[in-house]
Amino acid sequence: MVNRLPTLKNLLLVLFLGVSFLTHAQPATDAFLPGDLLPDAPELAPRGPHAVGVRTLKLIHTAQVDVLHTKEGKSPLYDRPLTVEVWYPAKIPAGKPQLVTYEDALGRANDPKRPLVPFTFGGRALREAEPDGSQGAYPLVIVSHGYPGSRLLLTYLTENLASKGYVVVAIGHTESTYQDLAGFQSTLLNRSLDDLFVLNEIARLGAKTAKSFLSGLVDTDNTALVGYSMGGYGALNVMGAGYSAQAVKFFGQLAGGSTALQTRTLSDPGYKTSIGPRIKATVAFAPWGMERGVWDAEGLAGLTGPTLFVAGSKDDVSGYEKGIKAIYDGAVNADRYLLTYVNARHNVAPNPPPAATLKPGQPLDDYQHFSEPAWNERRINNINQHFVTAFLGIHLKKLDYAKYLNLPETSTTEPWAGFKPRTSVGLEMRHAKP
């Protein structure tokens, strides 16, 4: 009998060749990047027909209240810098890979226990690509991160939306990013103000007479806001949810007696005039503030635009029953949805944890700033891509996507519309009309 069992030497050779093939035959461009699809991704999660370009803009919001330097209740003014990232439908030259390297940081500014650690990660867009204006102007989506956070925190979603025919602008909120983290009172005041300023700046840069790559490319009269945590706090205020008297008092305690937040309450004459018709819809991921009395019944009643809330049922930052769900219940004049990830905590919006968080010795807090203990983060990303596509498609593009949102509260024997069999488990969807 011939012995056909492989020798140890041959086994090692096969193993070596297999590892060699995996490491050398798989180029870096084949990496699984934020936003790429898992096999069970729902129907609207895939990218759209457009190639994607990306650029960075530096903006200056002049003469803003500097609440970090308030003395005796009086605040000086300063020119507030804002860095924004813009994704847009683009023309990609033949043979040019649609890839980009983003630069971000872990840690916290001014915290010796959490030193800043720069890191990079990949994306599927081309830096400085030529805009594709062949289909006219595209709706605008403004994205606002948490505290602290980054304009690059949701690239899985920003790239995805740009590929579907949106201009997407993510704000790096000054004094609220990892690199420049400062007092919380700046975030409380400036979130909604930053959103409105960026909307106006993009309108200016998008004018047909403007000398900007955005000229004629963006329709700011057809805008949506997407906010996560403190970004959701600001987005809801821009949409009409005025802050409460208790919020103003809390702010004054932090800001040395300053009453600057009063301008974002229903009682301020200028507040309602700031709520214009340009913003058609809002997506609020885990919006913060209800458990701290930021809103009351009167303020929430001011929210009248279509709103999609996204939450984890175990959110221990914004709260769920007395937090996000209470905001949803109180927004009685809005056509609103609440998508709930059962047993998820607060991180239902960001990219998956970057590789830099996995290095030995890296603080656990950096990993937990991105991770969800009960869910696969990439799975959450795909589900968010699906539902945000449906919601914005309805309100900004007038697409017939209602079946993807008008769902039973839970899926029992049959999956939700757009989901593969057995894959809508662990999700809840509520819907309420005015």
NORVENWO-V40618 format. One record per residue. N is the residue number from 1. RES is the residue in one small letter. OMEGA is omega in whole degrees, 0 to 359 (999 if undefined). Layout:
# NORVENWO-V40618
n: {N N}
res: {RES RES}
omega: {OMEGA OMEGA}
This chain:
# NORVENWO-V40618
n: {1 2 3 4 5 6 7 8 9 10 11 12 13 14 15 16 17 18 19 20 21 22 23 24 25 26 27 28 29 30 31 32 33 34 35 36 37 38 39 40 41 42 43 44 45 46 47 48 49 50 51 52 53 54 55 56 57 58 59 60 61 62 63 64 65 66 67 68 69 70 71 72 73 74 75 76 77 78 79 80 81 82 83 84 85 86 87 88 89 90 91 92 93 94 95 96 97 98 99 100 101 102 103 104 105 106 107 108 109 110 111 112 113 114 115 116 117 118 119 120 121 122 123 124 125 126 127 128 129 130 131 132 133 134 135 136 137 138 139 140 141 142 143 144 145 146 147 148 149 150 151 152 153 154 155 156 157 158 159 160 161 162 163 164 165 166 167 168 169 170 171 172 173 174 175 176 177 178 179 180 181 182 183 184 185 186 187 188 189 190 191 192 193 194 195 196 197 198 199 200 201 202 203 204 205 206 207 208 209 210 211 212 213 214 215 216 217 218 219 220 221 222 223 224 225 226 227 228 229 230 231 232 233 234 235 236 237 238 239 240 241 242 243 244 245 246 247 248 249 250 251 252 253 254 255 256 257 258 259 260 261 262 263 264 265 266 267 268 269 270 271 272 273 274 275 276 277 278 279 280 281 282 283 284 285 286 287 288 289 290 291 292 293 294 295 296 297 298 299 300 301 302 303 304 305 306 307 308 309 310 311 312 313 314 315 316 317 318 319 320 321 322 323 324 325 326 327 328 329 330 331 332 333 334 335 336 337 338 339 340 341 342 343 344 345 346 347 348 349 350 351 352 353 354 355 356 357 358 359 360 361 362 363 364 365 366 367 368 369 370 371 372 373 374 375 376 377 378 379 380 381 382 383 384 385 386 387 388 389 390 391 392 393 394 395 396 397 398 399 400 401 402 403 404 405 406 407 408 409 410 411 412 413 414 415 416 417 418 419 420 421 422 423 424 425 426 427 428 429 430 431 432 433 434}
res: {m v n r l p t l k n l l l v l f l g v s f l t h a q p a t d a f l p g d l l p d a p e l a p r g p h a v g v r t l k l i h t a q v d v l h t k e g k s p l y d r p l t v e v w y p a k i p a g k p q l v t y e d a l g r a n d p k r p l v p f t f g g r a l r e a e p d g s q g a y p l v i v s h g y p g s r l l l t y l t e n l a s k g y v v v a i g h t e s t y q d l a g f q s t l l n r s l d d l f v l n e i a r l g a k t a k s f l s g l v d t d n t a l v g y s m g g y g a l n v m g a g y s a q a v k f f g q l a g g s t a l q t r t l s d p g y k t s i g p r i k a t v a f a p w g m e r g v w d a e g l a g l t g p t l f v a g s k d d v s g y e k g i k a i y d g a v n a d r y l l t y v n a r h n v a p n p p p a a t l k p g q p l d d y q h f s e p a w n e r r i n n i n q h f v t a f l g i h l k k l d y a k y l n l p e t s t t e p w a g f k p r t s v g l e m r h a k p}
omega: {178 179 182 178 181 177 178 180 180 178 179 179 179 180 180 181 179 179 180 179 182 185 185 182 179 180 182 181 179 180 177 187 178 180 177 189 165 181 183 180 180 195 184 180 183 177 181 188 186 164 189 170 180 177 177 178 174 182 177 175 189 171 178 180 181 185 178 180 177 175 180 176 181 182 174 176 175 175 189 179 176 173 179 176 184 173 188 174 190 172 181 179 179 178 180 180 179 184 179 173 178 179 182 181 169 176 183 174 175 176 184 179 180 184 179 179 178 175 177 173 187 175 182 176 179 180 176 180 178 179 176 180 185 181 179 182 182 175 181 172 177 185 184 186 180 181 348 182 186 175 181 187 184 184 176 183 183 177 182 181 178 179 181 174 173 164 187 183 179 184 165 188 181 181 181 179 178 187 184 185 181 188 184 182 177 178 181 182 197 184 181 179 176 180 183 178 180 176 181 179 179 175 179 181 181 179 183 180 183 175 185 177 179 183 180 186 191 179 183 172 181 191 171 174 172 182 180 177 176 173 175 175 181 182 179 178 177 182 174 178 182 178 184 174 178 177 179 179 178 179 181 178 179 188 175 177 179 179 186 181 179 181 181 177 181 183 180 184 183 186 184 179 179 182 184 184 185 184 188 186 179 170 183 176 173 184 184 164 187 181 178 178 180 179 170 184 181 181 181 178 178 178 185 182 178 186 172 174 177 188 167 184 178 181 181 175 178 185 180 184 180 181 187 180 177 174 179 181 185 181 193 182 181 167 194 176 173 174 183 170 185 180 174 176 191 192 183 183 194 170 172 178 179 182 181 180 184 183 178 178 178 183 178 182 180 177 183 176 179 195 171 186 185 184 170 185 179 175 176 180 180 179 177 178 181 187 177 175 180 185 180 177 178 192 180 182 178 178 183 183 186 183 181 180 181 190 168 185 175 175 182 181 182 177 174 176 179 181 175 180 173 187 177 177 178 180 173 177 175 179 178 179 179 999}
